[in-house]
Amino acid sequence: MVGSQSGKAESPKTEYTGSEILLRCLIEEQVDVVFGYPGGAVLPIYDSLYEGGLRHLLARHEQGAIHAADGYARATGKPGVVIATSGPGATNLVTGIATAQMDSIPMVCITGNVSQELMGTDAFQEADIMGITMPIVKHSYLVTDVCDLPRIVKEAFHLASTGRPGPVLIDIPKDVANARDTFHYPKGVSIRGYQPTSSAHPLQLARLREVIAEAKRPVILAGGGVVTAGAEKELITFAEQTQIPVITTLMGLGGFPGQHPLWLGMPGMHGTYAANHALLETDLLIGIGARFDDRVTMGRLDKFATKAKIVHMDIDPAEIGKNVNTFIPIVGDVKNVLQAANVDLPQSDSAAWIEKVTGWRESYPLCYRDSEDRLKPQWVIRHLYETTGGDAVVTTDVGQHQMWVAQYFHFARPRSFISSGGLGTMGFGFPAALGAQLATPEQLVISVTGDGGFQMTNQELAVASLANIPVKVVIINNQNLGMVRQWQEVFYHKRYSEVDLSGSPDFVKLTEAYGVKAWRAKTKEEAITAWAEALAHPGPAVVDFWVAPDENVYPMVAPGKGLDEMIMGDEKA
Ligand SMILES: Cc1ncc(C[n+]2csc(CCOP(=O)(O)OP(=O)(O)O)c2C)c(N)n1
């Protein structure tokens, strides 16, 4: 019996099936919830789950399960765990695995597979999920012998959560799940060739101090690595002691307080004027756990921080020099690196520079043209921020609403902003919010989503309803695939091709059909009341905000243009 809660005495069994061993391993790893969906090849695993001991949430689609596990991981830093059956169950995980891989999220993905004697015969529901996912996992295992299972699970959790985190796949053929063995969980792991560098080289730190002391226009670019490493306090100390302003990437939001006087906002395509112009003018750019991707550099490296010496701190040596030429590479866990760097830090000679960049921040704030008759999406996000005091975990989907959340909800702490940054996966936000809420039951969790993205995974309302997960869903309903519509308006001469979402369901009725409370708001007055009632409601709630359909996200840098070519929009506060 595996972790039985059935009240019966534990049988004096010394041998267990592979599935029972798997569950014991998960309990050893202190997994408190798994998300999944059963099927033929995982019947033995689900039979063991029936005994209890591990909380399982039945998603309504494997994509929902994996994004929920991902949201759990992003909210806690602990690996999220998902189980799916072979063939279509496993392939339905692919988008979620790629989503986690692109954002370095720790996940353990368990798939069943057909029995080994059937492998390679095109058996019913056979898919080579190892092969399919090879480029999008940190590591993967096909378990061929039940006696390897405990070691593999131990290694999988270790690999998923150490160094640069990422998803690890464990594919378990049905015969292995049914085979029997004794159970011993290994105490430690030893993986040949896997020893992530955790501490910075002292010589590189000495060089860092030198360039800081010489810099006149330094700036920090903090990315998701700061959040992953839990390095937010060290970053504040570093920035305050050196007096260097901080820019946070989309994935870095919350890694440095959005209310801090040294914060300049987000860079890149929809970044602030202050952040982008600081990147253009800086003479010392210190990248911390950021990978200089093309939404930040716009792929125009000839126009990106060209006057700067670049320092790059990252746990992953493969990131150094990948996109930008690095003057001082510092490989290590950025929390350790900053802790070591913070001893004997020089102050940069940046007073005039700080005056300049904060001047930009005051002169060119984010703004939009508000309206008394039409609900503006930016107003809705600001309203969420003001009514919650920013004390919430906010997940987003992908599109315009994602950028408005990044711009108008100022995140004060890490793991409070949860979004698919690298892959940009529509359908991510709502299930991720369910996982985040289970991980942080005391916390208000808000899922801000588009009317397009919500339709990709809204079947998970069943999970919210059944498990009474009190997530507040905010649909920024512009009746369009808004971000695509914006690009067609700006770059394709208003030739709107297949972006009209007419025919969407009545989201209030749809939500109510799942037994979840819902409101609709088309004016500010309705929005204020609906949101207040949704917040006060103890269970899950959905508010469908009908916003102006033609609103665009500004500022904007067109693809292929440099950061010096920002379109500011015609909005005025
Ligand atoms: C799975 C997936 N398919 C397509 C896209 C391309 N895409 C990016 S944003 C977007 C529009 C999103 O529309 P909606 O969810 O309504 O959000 P809005 O932009 O209106 O806020 C699309 C189609 C994507 N990111 N993910």
The ligand as a Tripos MOL2 file, in Angstrom:
@<TRIPOS>MOLECULE
LIG
   26    27     1     0     0
SMALL
NO_CHARGES

@<TRIPOS>ATOM
      1 C1         -0.9150   29.0660  -28.7940 C.3       1 LIG1
      2 C2         -0.6890   30.3790  -29.4880 C.ar      1 LIG1
      3 N1         -1.2010   30.5930  -30.7130 N.ar      1 LIG1
      4 C3         -1.0230   31.7810  -31.3310 C.ar      1 LIG1
      5 C4         -0.3040   32.7750  -30.7180 C.ar      1 LIG1
      6 C5         -0.0660   34.1090  -31.4370 C.3       1 LIG1
      7 N2         -0.6770   35.2120  -30.6940 N.ar      1 LIG1
      8 C6          0.0070   36.0300  -29.8780 C.ar      1 LIG1
      9 S1         -0.9380   37.1620  -29.1360 S.2       1 LIG1
     10 C7         -2.3140   36.6130  -29.9190 C.ar      1 LIG1
     11 C8         -3.6500   37.2590  -29.6880 C.3       1 LIG1
     12 C9         -4.1590   36.9920  -28.3270 C.3       1 LIG1
     13 O1         -5.4920   37.4110  -28.2570 O.3       1 LIG1
     14 P1         -6.2360   37.4700  -26.8760 P.3       1 LIG1
     15 O2         -6.0290   36.2140  -26.1140 O.co2     1 LIG1
     16 O3         -7.6400   37.8660  -27.0950 O.co2     1 LIG1
     17 O4         -5.4290   38.5910  -26.0840 O.3       1 LIG1
     18 P2         -5.2630   40.1500  -26.4450 P.3       1 LIG1
     19 O5         -4.0620   40.2910  -27.3040 O.co2     1 LIG1
     20 O6         -6.5140   40.5940  -27.1300 O.co2     1 LIG1
     21 O7         -5.0790   40.8020  -25.1040 O.co2     1 LIG1
     22 C10        -2.0190   35.5430  -30.7710 C.ar      1 LIG1
     23 C11        -2.9910   34.8470  -31.6310 C.3       1 LIG1
     24 C12         0.2400   32.4850  -29.4490 C.ar      1 LIG1
     25 N3          0.9780   33.3740  -28.7890 N.pl3     1 LIG1
     26 N4          0.0190   31.3050  -28.8390 N.ar      1 LIG1
@<TRIPOS>BOND
     1     1     2 1
     2     2     3 ar
     3     2    26 ar
     4     3     4 ar
     5     4     5 ar
     6     5     6 1
     7     5    24 ar
     8     6     7 1
     9     7     8 ar
    10     7    22 ar
    11     8     9 ar
    12     9    10 ar
    13    10    11 1
    14    10    22 ar
    15    11    12 1
    16    12    13 1
    17    13    14 1
    18    14    15 2
    19    14    16 1
    20    14    17 1
    21    17    18 1
    22    18    19 2
    23    18    20 1
    24    18    21 1
    25    22    23 1
    26    24    25 1
    27    24    26 ar
@<TRIPOS>SUBSTRUCTURE
     1 LIG1         1 GROUP 0 **** ****
